[in-house]
Amino acid sequence: MAPLSGVIVPLDEVPDPVFAERLVGDGVSIDPVSQDLLAPCDASVIQVHRASHALTLDANGIEIVVHIGLDTVELRGEGFTPLVKAGDRVRQGDKLITFDADLVASKARSLLTQVLVANMDAVRSITPRTGAVTAGRDLLIEVVIGSSAAAATDEKGDLAESPPIVIGNETGLHARPAALVAAAARRFSADVRLLKGGREANARSVVSIMALEVSGGDTVTVVARGENAAEAVAAIEQTLKSGLGTDHQPVPVAPTPSARADNSSDGTGTSLRGVGASPGVSIGKIFQLRHQETVFDERAADPNNERRALDAAIASAHVQLEAVRARMAAEADNERAAIFGAHQELLEDPEVLDAAATHIRNGASAAFAWRQSYAAQAQRLAGLKNQLLAGRAADLNDVGRRVLHLLIGADNSAPVIPPESIVVAEDLAPSEAASLNPANVLGFCTTMGSATSHVAILARGLGIPAVAGIDPRALEVAAGTRVILDGDAGTMKLGPTADEENKIRERQSAAATRRTEENAVASEPATTRDGHRFEVVANIGDEDESAKVIGAGGEGVGLLRSEFLFMDRKTAPDEDEQTRVYSTIAKALGPDRILVIRTLDVGGDKPLAYMPIATEANPFLGERGIRLMYEHPEILRTQIRAILRSAVHGKIAIMFPMIATLQEFRDARRTVEEERNRLGAKPVQIGIMVETASAALIAEKFAEEADFFSIGTNDLTQYTLAMDRTNARLAPQVDALHPAVLKLIELTVKGADRHGKWVGLCGALAGDPVAVPVLLGLGIQELSVSIPAVASIKARIRGLSLEECRKTAQEALQAGDGGEVRAIVARRHGDNR
């Protein structure tokens, strides 16, 4: 029965992937108008969360999780009053929790309350109701108990096998790519395996996939047996060929011959060596961080209670990790946030869960069973030869400790670290690194780990200097000892002299002064020394980033990647949802700053679960971008209507991706005009991304009909050079400063100029300080870059002369390769800052 009065909201519409993707369980959400949470049925209380915002019930073996609000765990119990405790028996309609709706609504993201069945393996069917409900009176969900036939793997079913697949991304199947593969495998009931060199891995298991040690350039085969085997193989094959979410450029780190450094000292014992894991230098005092051993009973009397306790702890860990993921997306970037998305996948790893379940059946307590299970798998990873994969043992240990602390009720809060600290630890978990406060923590070093660990990635995202693999004697340095930590050189200097500290401060001061100077004038125009104005706008990938554009000095948004609305969900967003998001972003920018919305650009390296794409021999040359949208016209028309409706709130333009022929653009423009006439909407600018050689070569013809061009150098480069940008072996040669690419940019600008149309550039090249003089000299009028790069690119422009840039560009067009172009820029313009 309904535990609250309100309107039923489908889980797909809950703005939280943990619930929308049914990671905790299946059920519904309620938008409540009452404040007393009632028992939905007769049940036993398994757990009441410490923050009092959620609880778990056992009703005839069905585990029901009720979670009040979104991100309400952050309130730490404020506004909630629990009326029951673990072990209580309740009757349908009994009060479980009361809450202050006004207070919670003012401090949390939403009051949407989720009612979920967590152990769906015990359920034959679940039928939610719709509409409005009254607490304690109306039916909410109908559950039929019994194992789902579809959940069982048919060992004698169909057998399907893929051709050999070469793994394209440079780092292979580490945690996040493995998580993508596992997520794809879990959509099917078939048993799916990855094969490599006579070894196999359960495709549903992140740990099992990582243990296979698949590196960039390795070949694997996908084999599936059971219902939907062929579909499962095709989906996994597409995922493996898609680039696996790693199309970003690797973050540069200090070069080292191996993951662990030669950590011998300098002979005096005052300088300890490691590997530079995050750049920068800092002076501070040692803070030794140690993990406390957890104490718990190894045996338990009731396996059912222990399994329920483990399931409840895992569900709570999911919610915690989603909160960390959301915070990292806001404070750092989506790459760092994705680390904790991979942690959520580890929580559902079948090999870890199965091992824990076996221990529990044999009489172990949930805590002991869980620790034995995750520790064994972490040890398995740590022993791998591949240092990148071995480093992921820290991720599994981090996830494991999180669940363990929830099981035994241990304090999982971050330690209090005093100001001016250099943290020293044997190892840091990613969640510990994410919780470090840069105001107090000036740097950290670990005796374990490497420059490729997730902790190192987080440190770089937070701007904290870090050293990995440092001499173990660092653990013996007395707390409070003054040190210099150099993340560039990979060293820690003990007891520095006053002269050494002064030199470091000068170095810090120069870097800080440059950043401060750039940020102080970030909002000022980017005008060259000889008086020519250029626009610097931002590339953004979600709603939250739009709020940061103006503060960073951005003069608008040159590329809104609308894919964020369409990814990681089971159905496409409807017109109203898209309208709300586009309108919010336009309002954040204001009426005078441009917002260029690229229509959905998927296919090739970006498949969607609800938009079937046939397996293609050359997906980058197949149905992607605008071509795929013509196969799904209603999705395209829905998005266009949403953009047009949003245009009343700002200076919005529509941009179509992957346009290669005039007819493609004419069809797209006609579609816009048809929908605009139906809506009675105002006209908007309609442009194209120049990503193909054909578009650049006949840019003058396109300019007769398009309102603007934005050059996407990432794809333009790979198509011009005939080199897949996701291929690790070719990556060093996929150079956007290659003169062939520059000549296509020149042709595009000249074609636009003849018809008075403007040209922007939104690829990664726009944010490269070395490329800026060349791009300005070729006639690019707008550079669209990542938000953190706005201030520095504007500063770079202010230091240039357009007349000199034009000479540089002409010389660059005559160069033989990208290396020569860089040498020309260095000779003509000196340091790239």
N, C-alpha and C positions, 0 to 999 in steps of 0.2 A: 504494500500500500504506500501511498505518497507520504513521505516523512515531513514534508513542508508544503504549504500552499503556494501556488504560483503557476507559471507557464512552463511546460516541458520544452526543453531545447535539445535537439539531437547532438550527440557527442561530436559529430563532424563539424559542428558550428562553434564548439568551445575553443576560444583562442589560446589554447595551450596544447602543444603536441603530445605531452604525456597522456592527456585524456583523449584528445581527438584521434590519436593513433592507437588508442586502446592498449597502451603499454601496461596500465594498471588492471584493466578489465573492461568488460563490455556492460553497457547499460544506458543511462540517460543523464541529462543535467536538468536542474530546475532553476529557473530564475525566481527566487522566493519573494513572497510578500509577508510571510510569517517569520517568527523569531524563535520558536520552540521546535527543536528537532525531535520528532517522534520515532519510535521503533517501527520500522516498516513491516515487521512480522514478529512472531515469537522466535526468540533466539537467545544465544549466550554471547556475552561481550568478550571478545578475544583480546582486544587492545583498545585503549584510549590514548591517542597521541599526546606527548608531553605538552604540545602547544594547544591542546584541547580543541582543535579545529577539525579533527577527523577521528573516526573510530572504525573498528572492524568487528563484524558480527558473524556468528556461526549459526546457520539455520539449516538443520538436517544435512550437514556436510557442505552446504553452499556458503561460501565466504563472501559477505557483503561489505564493501568498503563505502563509507559515506564521508565525503570530503567537502567541507563548507568553504566556498569561496576559492579564489585563485591567488596564489602567493600569500595566503593567510598564515603560513608557517612562520613568516617573517614577523608576525605580531607577537610571537612567543606567549600566546595565551591571552593577550589583552583583548577584552571584549567577549570572551567565551567563559561559560561556567558549566563544567561537566557535572552531570547528575548521576552517573554510573561509573563503575570501575571494572577492570578486567576480572572475569569470573562471575559477574552478576548474570542472573537470568532475567530477561525482560519479556513482557507481553506486547503484542502489537498495540501501538498507540501510547505506550509509556514514554514519558519525556526522557531524552538521553542527554541533550545539551541545549542550553539556552544561550543566545548571543545577542549582542547589541548591534542590530543591523546598521544603524546610522554610523556608529563608530567604525565598524568593520568596513563599510562601504567607503568611508572617507580615507581609509589608510591602506586598503588592499586593492588589487587590480580589478576584482570583480566579486560579486556575491554569488555567482553561478555555483550551485551545489551539485556535486556528482554523486550518483547512486550507482554503484558498479558491482558486478559479480566478478570476483578476482580469479577464482579457479574454474575457468571456462572449460577445462578438460573434463569436469564432472557434470557438464550441462549438455543436454541434447539439443535444446532450443531455448531462445530467449526472445520474447516479444514485448517491446516497449509500447506504451500508449502515447498519444499525442494530445495537444491542446492544454487547457487549464485544468488543474487538479486542486482539491482541498485536502489538507493534511488529515490523515487518519480515516478518511472517508472514501477516497477514490483510488481505484487500482492504478498502479504505476508501471509495473513490469510483471509479465507472466513468465515463469521459468519452469522448464520441464527437466527434471533431474535424470541423468543417464549419459554415459559417454557418447560423444558424437561419432557417428560412423565415419564421417568425413575426416575426423582427426586421426584415425588409425591409418598407418601406412600399409598399403597393399604390397606385400613382399613379392607377390606373384603377378603384379600388374605389368603395365607396359614398361619397356626399357628404352631409354633414349640417351644418346651420347653426342656431344658436340665435337666438331673438328678441333685440332690443337689451337689454342688461343695464346698469343704472345701478349704478356702483360706490358702495357705501354708506359705506365707512369714510373718515374725514376726510382721511387722508394719501394715499389712492390706492394705486397698485401700486408701493410702494417695495420695498426688498430683501426683507423678511420675507414680506409678502403675495405678492410675485412668486415667492419660493421655494416657497410653498404651491401656487401655480398650476402651477409647473414640475414639482413632485413629483407632482401629480395627473395631468399630461399624460404623464409618463413611465410611467404604469401601462398605457398603451395603445400599440399598434403604429401606430395611425393618425397621419398628419401633422396636427397641430393648430396652428391659427393664431388670434391675436387681431387683430381689425380695429378701427381707430379713425380716423375721418375720412380715409379713403383710404390710410392707412398700415397695415402689418401687422407682427406680431412672431411669431417662433417660440415657441410656448407652452412648449417644453421649455427655453428659454433665459432665465435670470433677467436677464441683461444686455439681451437683446432686448426683454423685457417692460418693463424699466425705461426703455429708450430710447424706448418708445412714449409716455412722459410721460402716463400716465393718472392724473388727479387725482380726488379725491373728488367725486362728482356727474357725472363723465364717463360716456359711454355707449360700450360696446364690444360687439362681436359675436364669437362663437366659431364657427369654421369648421373642419371636419375632413374628411379624405379617407382612405379605406382601410378595412382591417378594424376593426370595432368603432367606426366613426366616430360613430354615433349615441350609443353608450355614452360615448365620450370627451367629446362635446359636453355631454351631461347632467352628467357628473362635473365638468367645468370650470365649467359654469354654476352648479352647486350650490356649488362652492368660492368662486366670485366673489360669490355671494349670502350666503355664510355669515358675513360680517364679517371673514374673513381673519385670525383670531387677534388682532384689535385691539379687544377689548371692554373693555380697561382704559382708565381716564381718562388723557388726556395729562398729562405732567408739566409743571407750570407753569414757565415761564421768563420772564426779564425781557422785557417787551414791546419790540419794535423794529420800525421801519417796513420793514426789509428784512433779508435774511439777513446781509449785510455791513454793518457799522456805519459811521457817519461817524467814521472813526478819526483825526480831526484832534486835535492835542494841545491843551492848555489855554493855549497861547501861550508858556509858559515852557519847554516841552520836557521837563518833569519828570513829566507825567501823560499816559500813552498810553491811547487809547480803543479799545474793541472792543465786542463783544456779550456780555452776561452769559450764559454757557452752563451754569453750575452754581453754585447759590447758596452764600454763605458768604464769609468774608474771612480772609486770612492774611498774616502777615509772614514773609518769608524771604529767601534769597539766590538770585540768578539762577544757573541751570544751563542752559547752551546745549546742546540735543540735536541732533545732526546725523546724517543717514543717510550711511553710507559707500557709495561706488560699487562695484559688484561687477565683477570682471574675469573674462572667460572667452573661449574660442575661439568665433568665429562660425560656423566651418564644421566639418563632421564627415564621416568617410568612410563610415560604415555607418548608414543610416537606421533599420534594424531595432533596432540597439543603442540609438540615441538615443530611439526611441519607447518601448522598454522602460524606459529610464532615467527618462523623463518619467512613465510610468505608475507606476513604483515610488515616485517622489517625491510624486506626487499621493496615492497610498495612504498614505504616511507622514504627509502633511499632514492627511489625514482623521483619523488617529489622534491627532495633536497637537491638532487643533481640538476633538475630542471631549473630550480632557482639559481644555482651557480651558473648554469649555462646562459640563462637570461642576463645575469649580471655581467658576465664576461662579454656578451654581445654588446652590451651598453658601454662598458668601460674600456674594452680592448677592441676586438673585432670578431667577425664570424669564424675565422680560422681558429682562434683560441676557444671560442664557444663550442666549436665542433668537437674539441677534445672531450668535453663532458657529455656530448651526445654519444660518443663512442663508449664512454663509461656506462651510460644507460644500457647500451647493447650488451656490455659485459655482465650486467645484472641478470640478463635473460639467457646467458650462455648455457646451452643444454648440457654440456659436459660437466660444467661446474655444478649445475643444479642436480643432475643425475647422481653425481658422486655424493653430494650432500644428502640426497634422499636415501641413498643406500646406507650411509652411516646412521641416519636417523632410524631407519627400519631395523638396524642391528643394535639399537638401544642407546645411541649417542644422543647427547643433548643437542639442541639446534645450534648453539654457539660452537660447540666442539666440532660438530659435523661440518658446519660452514667453514670454520678455520682450516680444518684438514683439507677440505675440498679446494678452496681457493689457493691455499699455500702450496699444495702439490702442483696445481696448474701454473702458478707463478714461478715455481722452481723449474718446471719444464721449460718455460719461456726463457728464463734467465740462463739456461744452459745452451741456448741456441748459438750457433756460430755467427749468425747475422746480428751485428751489434744493435741495429735499429730495432729489430724484433725483440732482442733480449732486453732492451730498455723498456719494453712495454710490460715487463713483469712488475714495474713500479705502478703502472696503471691498475693492474689486477689487484695488487696488494692494497692500493688506495681504496678501490671499490670494496674489497673484502673487509678492510678495517671499518669502513663506514657502516656496513650492515652489521658487523660484529658489535660495534658500539651501540647500535640501536637495539640489538638483541639483549644486551646485558644492562642497558640503561646507563652506559658510561657517558661522561661529558665529552661531546665531540666538538666543542667550541675551540676556536683558534687560541694558541697561547698568547699571553700578554708579553709583547716584546718592547723593550724600552727604546727611546729615540736614539738615533745615530748608531744603530746596530748593524754589524756584519754577521749574518746567521751562518753558523757552521753545523753541519749535520752529516751523518753517514749517508742518508738519502732523504729527499723531500718528496712527498706525494704531490701529484698535480693539484689536488684540492688545497693542500697546505700552501703551495706556491701561489695559488690564486687568492688566498686569504691574506697574504703578506701586505701590509700597509706601507706603500712607498714613502710615506711621511716619516716612518720610524725605521724601516728596513732599507739601508743604503746599498745592500748587496748580499749575496749569499754564495757559499761554496759547499760542495758535497764530495765525499770521498768516492761515491759511486756515481753512476749516471754518465751521460755523454752530451756532446753538443747537439745531438739529434733527439734528445729526450723531450717528452711533452713538458717537463718542468723548464727546460731551456727555452722552448717556444713561448711558454707563458712569461718567463722572465723578460724576453725580448719584447713581448707585447706590452708589458707593464713598465718597460724602460728601466729595469733593475739590472745592474752589472752582475754577472754570475760566472763562476768557474766550476767545472765538473771534473771528476776524477782526480781531485787534489791529493797530495801526499797525506796518508792517514794520520800523520803526526799533528795535522790540524785539529783533530778531535781532542788532543791533549793540551792545546793552548788554553791558558787560563782565561776565564770569562773576564771581560773588561779590558783585555790587552788591546792596545791601539795598533791598527793594521791599515795597510793600503791594499785594496782589492782591485786588480786590473783585469777586467773582463776581455780586453783586447789581447793582452799578452798571455792570459791564463795563469797569473801568479798572485800570491798573497805575500806581502812584505810585512814581517813582524817588527814592531818597535821602530818605525821609520824615524829618521832624523828630521829636524826642523827644516833643513834645506830640501830634503826629499818631499816633505809635505807641501812646501811652498811651490815646488815645481808642478806637483799634481794640481794644486789649487789654480795655478795659472792656466793649466790645460783645461780644467773644468770651467774656468771663468770664460775662456775664449769660446768654448762650445756653447755655454749658456748664453753668453752675450749675443752670439749669432742667432740662436733660437729666439731669444727675447726680442731682438731687433726685428726679426722677421715677423713674429707674432704681433708685435706692437703696431705694425703698419699693415697687418694682413687685410684690413678692411679698405685700405686705400687702393686706388686703381693701379693696374699693372701697366705703367707707361715707360717706354724705353727712354734712354738718355736723349734721343733726338726727337722726342715728343709724340710717339705713336702709341696709341692705346690698344691693349689686347684684353680680352675677357678670360678669366680663369674661373671655371665652374667645377662642379663636383660630380663624380660618379657615385651613385648610391644604390644599395641593394635591399633596403627595407624602410619601413615607416620611421623607425627610431632614428636612423641616420639623418633624416631630413631636418631634425631639430638642431643638428650640429653644424649645418652648412654655413649659416650666416656668421656664427661665432668664429668659425675658422677662416672667414674672409671670402667665402665662396660667393660668386655673383649670380648664382642660380644652380640648376642641375642640368648638366649636359647629357646625362644618361641615367634614367631610372630603369634598372633591370627589373621588369615586372614579374620575372619568373618566381620571385619569393612568394607571391600570392598563390602560385599554382603548384609548387613543389611540396613534397612530403605530406600529401593528403590523398584521399580516395576519390574525390570528385572535384571538378573545377569550381572556382569561386563564382558566385552568382553576380549579377550586375550591381545589386545594391551594395554588396561587400566591397567590390572593386571601387565603386563610386565613393564610398566612405573613405577608403584609404587614399585614393588619388586626391580627393578634396582636402583631406587632412594635410597631405604633403604640400599641396599648393598654398594652403593657408599659412603653413609654417614658413614658406619662402616669401610670401607677400605678393602683391599684385604686379610688381615691376620686375621680378626676377623670373627668368625663364625656367620652365620645367619640361624637359624633353622626355616623353615616355616612350620607351621602345616596346612595341607590341611583343607578345609572347615569342620568345626565341628558344625553342627546344628542338629535340631531335639531334642526331649526330652524337655529341658527347653529353646531352642532357635529356634523357628519356623521362616520360611521365607514366606512372602506374595506370592511370585511367585513360591514357591515349595510346592505344596499341600502335606500335611501329614495327613493321616487318624487319627481320634481320637483313642487313644489307652488307654486301662485300666492302663497300666504301661509304660508310655512314656520313662522313663529312662531305661527300659529293652526292648525297641522296636527299631524302625528304627531311629537311630541317628548315627552321626559320619560316619565312612566308610560304614556302612550298608546302610545308606540313599544315599550315593554317588553312590553306585552300582545301585540304582533305577534311578539315573540321570547321566549316564556315560559321557555325553557330557560336563556337568559342571565340572566333575572331570578331564576329559582329557584336557579341556581348561585351567584349573588352572595348571595342570602339565606342559603343553607346555609353559605357561607363566613363570613358575619357572625355567624351563630348559633354556629358552631364556635369563633369567636374570642372570644365573650362570656365564656368562662371566665377570660380574662386581664384583664378590666377592666370598667368601667361603660359598656357599649356600648348605644347606642340606634340604631334604624333610622328613617330619615326618607325619605319618598317625595316626589319633586318633581312639580310641575305638576298637583297634584290640583285638579280643578274641580268634581267631583260626588261625592256621598256613595257612589254605587255604585263609583266608581273606588277610593275608599279601602277600602270593604268587601271588594272583590276582592283588593286588596293585602294587607290584614290577614289574610284567609282563607289566602292563599298562605303568609304567614309561619307561621301556626299549623299548616298542613299539614306544612311542612318541619320545624318545631320538634318536632312529634309523631313524625315519622319518625326524627329524630336523638335524641330524648329529651333535648333541650337545655333549659336554663333559660329562663324568660320574659325578654323584653327590652322596654323602652319602644318604642312605635311611634307616630311622629308624622308630621306633614305640613309641607311648606313652603307657606306662604300666599303665593302669587304671582299669584293670579287674584282678580278682584273677586268672583266667585261664592263662593269659599271664605271670603272676609272677610265677605260679607253674610250667610252662614248659619253663621258660626263657632260659634254656640251649638249648632247641630245636630251639627257636626263634633266639638265638645268632649264630646258624650255618648259618643263612641266612640274618639277619638284621645287619646293620653296627653300630648301636648304639641304646640305650634305653634312654628314658626320662620318669621318673616316675611322673605321675599326681596324687598327693596325694588327691586332692579334691574328685575326682570320686573314686579312689581306696579305700578311707576310707568309702564312703557311700555304695559301693558295698560289701566291706568286712564285715561291721557291719550291713548290711541290714537296713540302716537308711537313709531316704531321707534328704539330706543336706539342702533342702529348707523348711523342716517342722519345724516350730518355736518351737513346743513342744519337738522335738528331738535334736534341735541344740546343747544344752550343752553336749550331749553324743556323738556327731559326732566328735570324738577326733582323729586327725591324729597321735598322739603319743601313741595310743593304741598299746600294744605289738603285737596284731594280725597283724596290719598294718606294724609294724616294721619287723616282721618275713617275710612278703611278700617282703619287700624292700631287706632284707638280701638274700632271695632266688634269686631275680632278679640280684643282684650284683654278687653272686657266679656263676650263669649261664653265665653271660657276661664274667666274668674273665676266665672261662674255654676256651673261644674262642678269648680272647684278645680284647673284645669290651668294649667301654667306656659307663658309665652310668651317666646321669645327673638327676636332680630332679627339676621340674618346678612348682610344686604345692605351695600353700600358706605356707606349712611347711618349705620350703627353706628359707623364710624370718623371721622365728621365731628364735630369738637368743637362746632360751632354747633348740630348736631342733638341732642346729648346731653341738654340740659335738657328739650327737647320730648319726647323718647322716654321719659325717666324719668317725666315728668309724665303721659304717656299710659298708664303702667302696665307698660312693658316691664321684665322682670326680669333679662334676660340680654342682653348685647351681645357679639356675636362679630365680631372685627376681625382685620385682618392682624397678624402677629406684631410688626412694628416699632411698631405703634400701641397695643399693650396698655398699656404704662406710662403714656403720655400720656392715654389715655382714662380709666384708673383715677384719675389725678391730677385730671382734669377733674371726675369724679364727686365726689371728696373735697372739692372747693371749692364744691359746690352744696348747696342746701337743697331737700329734696323738696317741702316745702310751697310754696316759690317756683316750683319746676318745674311743679307742677300748675296754678298760676295762669298761667304762661307757656304751657302746652299749651292751656288753654282759650281764651286770647287768640289763639293761633296758629290754632286751628280756625275762628275767625271772620275770618281774613285773606283777602285776595283772591288772593294768589299767593305763591310761594316767596320773592320779594324782600321782601314785607311780613313774612313769618315771620322772616327773618334780621334785619330791623330791630327786631322785637320782642325777639328774643334779645339783640341788642346793647344795647338800652335796659335790659333787665332784669338782664342778667348781665355786661355789659361785655365786656372782651377775652376771646376764646374760650379763652385759656389760664388 
